[in-house]
Amino acid sequence: MPQESRLTFATMFLLARAFLIIFALFLLPLAAHAAWWAMRDDVAPSWRAADWSSAKLLPQPSEAPQAIVAVYAARVGRWRGIFAHHTWIVVKEEGATRYTRYDKVGWGSPVRTNGWVADGRWFGNAPQPIVLIEGEAAQRLIPQIQQAVASYPYRSVGAYNAWPGPNSNTFVAHVMRQVPELEAPLPPTAIGKDWQPLTDIVGLTPSRTGIQVSLGGYAGFTLGWIEGVEVDFLGLVAGVDVRRPAVKIPGWGRIGMNPVT
């Protein structure tokens, strides 16, 4: 076989192998989750028809005088829920009479304060806690969180890009980078969490316990004690968590031990 033909064959073999890996790790599980999602009969058909009420995860402030910090994630609406979560941050200082919720959204004022109920459903989907800290530790972190919210560089109107970012999850990841004591990974389905400008391709993970490589959110790799091992392909994440054992599957998200301690 001529050398040129051998090189062409080798290239085709490598491309085919790469496609099979991408198909098995990313596309197949996503397609399976899409099929499961399509069979659900509880997906809200529209914004107005969705349930945005409290999921009753947080106590009433009058019943919980201690400081509280929480990060929540919930599936987004309609077909986007196949592969994506929305995340937000909640704080309550010691003795406060109400919670304060921070969201980054793509309409109106992109950084919202108390736009929705602190532990409310998102497009009808119940949230799950990613971080829950109470007492003195929470009180100590709240000023840092408030400063991180104020310092978010993509907070102005128009500074939002649903995919690959910066978006709502990029905002929460920014806060977690500024306050690494939060010590928790965002869900693998929090698309945009790994987005970084192309001037910051290599850096530390949000927890500062490892390294992260991000090619503008289109592809990347994460290795950290808190975040585990993650491979990002077009915003879809596959990986494993060794610290709190779990696998991370595109579409399905995290399957295994809850990240909340």
C-alpha positions in Angstrom: 0.0 0.0 0.0 1.5 3.4 -0.9 2.5 5.6 2.0 -0.1 8.3 1.0 -2.9 5.7 1.2 -1.6 4.4 4.5 -1.7 7.9 5.9 -5.2 8.5 4.6 -6.4 5.2 6.1 -4.8 6.0 9.4 -6.5 9.5 9.4 -9.9 8.0 8.6 -9.4 5.4 11.4 -8.6 8.0 14.0 -11.5 10.2 12.9 -13.9 7.2 13.1 -12.6 6.3 16.5 -13.0 9.9 17.7 -16.6 9.9 16.4 -17.4 6.7 18.2 -16.0 8.1 21.5 -18.0 11.3 21.1 -21.1 9.3 20.2 -20.8 6.9 23.2 -19.9 9.6 25.8 -22.1 12.5 24.7 -24.6 11.9 21.9 -26.0 8.5 22.9 -26.9 9.4 26.6 -28.2 12.8 25.4 -30.5 11.0 22.9 -31.7 8.6 25.6 -32.5 11.4 27.9 -34.3 13.3 25.1 -36.5 10.2 24.5 -37.3 10.0 28.2 -38.1 13.7 28.4 -40.5 13.5 25.5 -42.5 10.8 27.3 -43.0 13.1 30.4 -46.5 14.5 30.8 -45.6 17.1 33.5 -43.5 19.5 31.4 -45.0 23.0 31.5 -46.0 24.1 28.0 -45.2 27.7 28.5 -43.8 30.3 30.9 -47.2 31.4 32.1 -48.5 27.9 32.7 -45.5 26.9 34.7 -45.5 26.6 38.5 -43.0 29.0 40.1 -44.0 28.4 43.8 -41.8 27.5 46.7 -40.6 23.9 46.7 -40.5 24.1 50.6 -36.8 23.5 50.8 -36.0 26.4 53.1 -37.5 27.2 56.5 -39.4 30.4 57.0 -37.0 33.1 58.2 -38.9 33.6 61.4 -38.3 29.9 62.2 -34.6 30.0 61.3 -32.7 32.9 62.9 -29.3 31.5 61.8 -27.5 32.7 58.6 -28.1 30.6 55.6 -26.2 30.3 52.2 -27.6 28.0 49.5 -27.0 27.4 45.8 -29.9 25.7 43.9 -30.2 24.1 40.4 -33.4 23.3 38.5 -34.1 22.0 35.0 -34.9 24.8 32.5 -38.2 24.9 30.6 -39.6 22.8 27.7 -37.2 21.1 25.3 -34.1 22.8 26.9 -34.7 20.8 30.0 -33.4 17.8 28.1 -29.8 19.0 28.6 -29.7 22.1 30.9 -30.1 23.3 34.4 -30.5 26.9 35.7 -28.6 27.8 38.9 -29.0 30.6 41.4 -27.7 31.8 44.8 -29.6 32.4 48.0 -28.4 34.1 51.2 -29.9 35.1 54.6 -28.0 37.0 57.2 -28.4 36.1 60.8 -31.7 37.5 62.1 -32.8 38.6 58.7 -36.6 38.5 58.0 -36.2 37.4 54.4 -34.0 35.6 52.0 -32.1 37.3 49.1 -31.9 35.5 45.8 -29.5 36.3 43.0 -30.1 35.1 39.4 -28.5 36.0 36.0 -31.1 35.9 33.3 -31.2 36.9 29.6 -34.0 39.4 29.7 -34.6 42.6 31.5 -32.0 43.3 34.1 -29.6 40.4 33.7 -28.6 40.2 37.4 -31.9 39.9 39.3 -32.3 40.3 43.0 -35.4 38.5 44.4 -36.9 38.0 41.0 -38.4 34.7 42.2 -39.1 32.8 45.4 -35.8 31.8 47.1 -36.5 28.1 46.8 -39.0 28.3 44.0 -39.6 25.9 41.2 -38.0 26.9 37.8 -40.4 26.5 35.0 -42.3 24.0 37.1 -39.2 21.9 37.9 -38.3 21.5 41.6 -34.8 22.7 42.5 -32.1 20.6 44.1 -29.6 22.0 46.6 -26.0 22.2 45.5 -24.7 24.1 48.5 -26.3 24.5 51.9 -24.4 26.2 54.7 -25.8 27.5 58.0 -24.7 29.4 61.1 -21.4 31.2 61.6 -19.8 29.7 58.5 -22.7 31.1 56.3 -22.5 34.5 58.1 -18.8 34.7 57.3 -19.3 33.9 53.6 -22.2 36.3 52.9 -20.2 39.5 52.5 -17.8 37.7 50.1 -20.8 36.4 48.1 -22.3 39.9 47.9 -19.0 41.3 46.7 -18.7 38.5 44.1 -22.2 39.2 42.8 -21.4 42.9 42.5 -18.1 42.2 40.7 -19.5 39.9 38.0 -18.1 41.3 34.8 -21.0 40.3 32.5 -23.8 41.8 34.4 -25.0 44.5 32.0 -28.0 44.3 29.7 -27.0 42.4 26.6 -24.1 40.6 28.3 -25.7 37.2 28.1 -25.3 34.3 25.7 -27.4 31.2 26.4 -24.8 29.0 24.7 -22.0 28.5 25.3 -21.9 31.5 27.7 -21.7 33.7 29.6 -25.1 32.9 31.0 -26.8 32.2 34.3 -24.5 29.3 35.2 -21.4 31.4 34.3 -22.6 33.9 36.9 -22.9 31.3 39.7 -19.6 29.7 38.7 -18.0 33.2 39.0 -19.3 33.6 42.5 -18.0 30.2 43.4 -14.6 31.1 42.0 -14.5 34.2 44.2 -15.7 32.2 47.2 -14.0 28.8 46.9 -15.1 28.0 50.5 -18.5 27.1 49.0 -16.7 23.8 48.0 -19.2 22.2 45.7 -19.4 21.4 42.0 -22.2 22.7 39.8 -24.2 20.1 38.0 -22.7 18.8 34.8 -25.9 20.0 33.0 -25.3 23.6 34.2 -24.3 24.6 30.7 -22.0 27.7 30.7 -20.4 26.9 34.1 -17.1 26.2 32.4 -17.2 29.2 30.0 -14.2 31.4 30.2 -13.0 34.1 27.7 -10.4 32.9 25.3 -7.8 35.0 27.1 -8.2 32.6 30.1 -7.9 29.2 28.5 -6.1 27.6 31.4 -6.8 28.3 35.0 -7.8 27.0 38.4 -11.2 25.3 39.0 -13.8 27.3 40.9 -12.8 25.5 44.1 -9.1 26.2 43.4 -8.4 22.5 44.0 -7.4 21.7 40.4 -7.0 22.9 36.9 -9.4 23.7 34.1 -9.0 24.2 30.4 -11.8 25.9 28.5 -11.8 26.7 24.8 -14.5 29.4 25.0 -17.0 26.9 26.4 -17.0 24.8 23.2 -14.7 22.2 24.7 -12.6 21.8 27.8 -11.3 19.6 30.5 -11.5 19.8 34.3 -9.5 18.0 37.0 -10.1 19.0 40.6 -10.7 17.4 44.0 -14.1 19.1 44.4 -15.1 19.1 40.7 -13.8 15.6 39.9 -12.9 14.7 36.3 -14.9 16.4 33.5 -14.7 16.5 29.8 -16.7 19.2 28.1 -17.8 18.9 24.4 -20.0 21.7 23.1 -21.3 22.3 26.6 -22.1 18.6 27.2 -20.2 17.2 30.2 -19.1 13.6 30.9 -17.1 12.7 34.0 -16.7 11.2 37.4 -16.6 12.4 41.0 -14.3 10.4 43.2 -14.6 12.5 46.4 -18.4 11.9 46.6 -18.7 9.0 44.2 -20.9 9.8 41.1 -20.8 9.7 37.4 -21.7 12.7 35.2 -23.7 11.9 32.1 -24.8 14.3 29.4 -28.6 15.0 29.7 -29.0 12.9 32.8 -26.6 14.9 34.9 -25.1 13.7 38.1 -25.9 10.1 39.2 -24.6 9.0 42.6 -23.9 10.6 45.9 -25.4 14.0 46.5 -22.7 16.8 46.4 -24.3 18.5 49.5 -22.5 17.5 52.7 
